[in-house]
Amino acid sequence: MDSQNADHAAVDRRLENLEIKASYTEDLLEQLNLAVYRQQQVIDSLALQVAQLRQQSPEQGGGARTLLDELPPHY
């Protein structure tokens, strides 16, 4: 009977450790999801700012380019 009690106690400890790890994992996942959400908000804001800047000066941002535009002035 003593080995059964020891086995039961070992299983209980292992189960408790797994529950603790699962709890920490859930907390970490929630923190990571929040970080991703905040980063997406920043990305969306920056994309909106870029679109607004392109609208302010359409002749510089969206025009067709040629290879001559890419050459440095000394060519």
C-alpha positions as CSV (number, residue, x, y, z in Angstrom):
1,M,0.0,0.0,0.0
2,D,2.9,2.4,0.6
3,S,4.0,2.2,-3.0
4,Q,0.5,3.0,-4.1
5,N,0.4,6.0,-1.9
6,A,3.8,7.1,-3.2
7,D,2.6,6.6,-6.8
8,H,-0.5,8.5,-6.1
9,A,1.4,11.4,-4.5
10,A,3.8,11.5,-7.5
11,V,0.9,11.6,-10.0
12,D,-0.7,14.4,-7.9
13,R,2.6,16.4,-8.0
14,R,3.0,15.9,-11.7
15,L,-0.6,16.9,-12.4
16,E,-0.2,20.0,-10.2
17,N,3.0,21.0,-12.1
18,L,1.2,20.5,-15.4
19,E,-1.7,22.7,-14.2
20,I,0.8,25.4,-13.1
21,K,2.5,25.3,-16.5
22,A,-0.8,25.4,-18.3
23,S,-1.8,28.5,-16.3
24,Y,1.5,30.3,-17.1
25,T,1.1,29.3,-20.7
26,E,-2.4,30.7,-20.9
27,D,-1.2,34.0,-19.3
28,L,1.7,34.2,-21.7
29,L,-0.6,33.5,-24.7
30,E,-2.9,36.3,-23.5
31,Q,0.0,38.7,-23.2
32,L,1.3,37.8,-26.7
33,N,-2.2,38.2,-28.2
34,L,-2.4,41.7,-26.7
35,A,1.1,42.6,-28.0
36,V,0.1,41.4,-31.5
37,Y,-3.2,43.4,-31.3
38,R,-1.3,46.5,-30.3
39,Q,1.3,46.1,-33.1
40,Q,-1.5,45.6,-35.6
41,Q,-3.1,48.9,-34.4
42,V,0.3,50.7,-35.0
43,I,0.6,49.1,-38.4
44,D,-2.9,50.1,-39.4
45,S,-2.2,53.7,-38.2
46,L,1.1,53.9,-40.1
47,A,-0.6,52.5,-43.2
48,L,-3.2,55.2,-43.0
49,Q,-0.5,57.9,-42.5
50,V,1.3,56.6,-45.6
51,A,-1.9,56.7,-47.6
52,Q,-2.6,60.2,-46.5
53,L,0.9,61.3,-47.4
54,R,0.5,59.8,-50.9
55,Q,-2.7,61.7,-51.4
56,Q,-1.0,65.0,-50.4
57,S,1.7,64.6,-53.1
58,P,0.4,62.2,-55.8
59,E,3.0,63.4,-58.3
60,Q,5.8,62.1,-56.2
61,G,4.4,58.8,-54.9
62,G,2.3,57.1,-57.5
63,G,3.6,58.1,-60.9
64,A,5.1,55.8,-63.4
65,R,8.9,55.5,-63.2
66,T,11.5,54.8,-65.9
67,L,15.0,53.4,-65.7
68,L,16.3,57.0,-66.2
69,D,14.7,57.9,-62.9
70,E,16.8,55.2,-61.2
71,L,20.1,56.3,-62.6
72,P,22.3,58.5,-60.5
73,P,22.8,62.1,-61.9
74,H,26.5,61.4,-63.0
75,Y,25.4,59.0,-65.8
